[in-house]
Amino acid sequence: MLHHILLTGLFMLSSLNLSLATQPDTCRGIITFDSSYVVHVCSSLPNYYVRLIEREDTTERYKIWFYEFRIQRSVNDTLFQDICGESDSPFDDMNEDDYPGIQFVDLNFDGYLDIKMFDNQAANGVNSGYAAYLFSPIAQKFYRSEQFSDILGGYSVELDPAKKEITSSGELGCMGGCWSIDTYKVVGDSLELIKRVHQDRDEEHPGEFVLIKEQMINGTLTVISREKVKWP
C-alpha cells in the first residue's frame, strides 16, 4: 500500500560534504521490512515513489542491519535512485524517543524535503545518530551530507526555519552532568557553528562543574561567560 506524505509531514516506522547516495552493492541480507510511500518533496515537483527496505545480515559475527531507499518518479517508472546505508539497530528496536526513525523534512531550509534517517544509538542509551540526505533541486536526487549527518545527533535536534538555524544537544558523560548544546547557521548546504553552551567538569577544581557559553566572533569560538554550577 502506498502512504501519502504531505510536504510538511513526517512518517514514523516502528519496525560539508555531499556525496552521491548510490551504494546498492552494500545492501545485503534478508528483508525484514518492506513498504512503499509517496513523498511530496516540493510543490513544484511531481511525487516521488519511495520503497523502503530493511535488511538483516547474519553472515558476520554480529548482526548488521541495512536500510535501502529505492526511488522512482512514477509507480511504473524504472529505478531512478538507490540509497543504501547501514544501521546499528533494526527499526523495531528503536526507543520511543527515536521515533519517527525516518523523516522527510527540510533540513537546509531550501523548500525541498530532505531525509533524516536514524542509524545508531550511543552506548549511553541517550544520544542517537542520524544519516542526512539532502535533496538537490538541480539533479533532483538525494545526496548524503557528512556534515549534516555529523551534527544531527545527541538527545535533541531542533530546527528553526525562521532563523535558518539547527540546534543539536548531546550528553557528554559525567552521569548526565556534562552536556553540550551547539547552534549552527545553515548556509546553503553547509553548516556554520555560531554558538555553544556546555557544562563540564572544572579542570581547576576537581569535583566541581562549570557552565560555559561560547560564541563565534570573527571566526573564533570565544568564551563569553563562565560560571560555577552545582551538580547534582
ChimeraX attribute file (.defattr): number of C-alpha atoms within 10 A of each C-alpha:
attribute: neighborCount
match mode: 1-to-1
recipient: residues
	/A:1	7
	/A:2	13
	/A:3	13
	/A:4	15
	/A:5	16
	/A:6	15
	/A:7	17
	/A:8	12
	/A:9	13
	/A:10	14
	/A:11	17
	/A:12	12
	/A:13	13
	/A:14	15
	/A:15	12
	/A:16	13
	/A:17	12
	/A:18	18
	/A:19	13
	/A:20	14
	/A:21	19
	/A:22	18
	/A:23	13
	/A:24	15
	/A:25	8
	/A:26	14
	/A:27	20
	/A:28	19
	/A:29	16
	/A:30	14
	/A:31	14
	/A:32	13
	/A:33	16
	/A:34	12
	/A:35	12
	/A:36	17
	/A:37	18
	/A:38	21
	/A:39	23
	/A:40	21
	/A:41	24
	/A:42	17
	/A:43	11
	/A:44	9
	/A:45	12
	/A:46	12
	/A:47	19
	/A:48	18
	/A:49	25
	/A:50	24
	/A:51	17
	/A:52	17
	/A:53	19
	/A:54	25
	/A:55	21
	/A:56	20
	/A:57	16
	/A:58	13
	/A:59	10
	/A:60	7
	/A:61	7
	/A:62	8
	/A:63	13
	/A:64	18
	/A:65	24
	/A:66	23
	/A:67	26
	/A:68	23
	/A:69	20
	/A:70	19
	/A:71	25
	/A:72	19
	/A:73	17
	/A:74	15
	/A:75	14
	/A:76	8
	/A:77	10
	/A:78	10
	/A:79	14
	/A:80	14
	/A:81	19
	/A:82	20
	/A:83	21
	/A:84	21
	/A:85	20
	/A:86	18
	/A:87	21
	/A:88	15
	/A:89	17
	/A:90	22
	/A:91	24
	/A:92	12
	/A:93	10
	/A:94	20
	/A:95	15
	/A:96	10
	/A:97	11
	/A:98	22
	/A:99	15
	/A:100	19
	/A:101	22
	/A:102	20
	/A:103	19
	/A:104	24
	/A:105	21
	/A:106	21
	/A:107	26
	/A:108	24
	/A:109	20
	/A:110	18
	/A:111	16
	/A:112	22
	/A:113	25
	/A:114	24
	/A:115	20
	/A:116	23
	/A:117	21
	/A:118	28
	/A:119	25
	/A:120	19
	/A:121	20
	/A:122	13
	/A:123	8
	/A:124	12
	/A:125	9
	/A:126	17
	/A:127	18
	/A:128	23
	/A:129	22
	/A:130	23
	/A:131	24
	/A:132	26
	/A:133	26
	/A:134	26
	/A:135	24
	/A:136	16
	/A:137	14
	/A:138	6
	/A:139	8
	/A:140	12
	/A:141	17
	/A:142	24
	/A:143	21
	/A:144	22
	/A:145	21
	/A:146	17
	/A:147	17
	/A:148	25
	/A:149	20
	/A:150	13
	/A:151	22
	/A:152	26
	/A:153	23
	/A:154	21
	/A:155	17
	/A:156	17
	/A:157	17
	/A:158	12
	/A:159	18
	/A:160	13
	/A:161	14
	/A:162	7
	/A:163	10
	/A:164	16
	/A:165	22
	/A:166	23
	/A:167	20
	/A:168	20
	/A:169	22
	/A:170	22
	/A:171	20
	/A:172	18
	/A:173	11
	/A:174	13
	/A:175	10
	/A:176	14
	/A:177	17
	/A:178	18
	/A:179	18
	/A:180	18
	/A:181	18
	/A:182	19
	/A:183	22
	/A:184	19
	/A:185	18
	/A:186	21
	/A:187	13
	/A:188	10
	/A:189	18
	/A:190	16
	/A:191	18
	/A:192	16
	/A:193	18
	/A:194	17
	/A:195	19
	/A:196	21
	/A:197	18
	/A:198	20
	/A:199	24
	/A:200	19
	/A:201	18
	/A:202	15
	/A:203	10
	/A:204	8
	/A:205	9
	/A:206	8
	/A:207	10
	/A:208	15
	/A:209	22
	/A:210	20
	/A:211	19
	/A:212	17
	/A:213	19
	/A:214	18
	/A:215	19
	/A:216	15
	/A:217	12
	/A:218	7
	/A:219	10
	/A:220	11
	/A:221	15
	/A:222	14
	/A:223	15
	/A:224	11
	/A:225	11
	/A:226	14
	/A:227	11
	/A:228	14
	/A:229	14
	/A:230	10
	/A:231	14
	/A:232	8
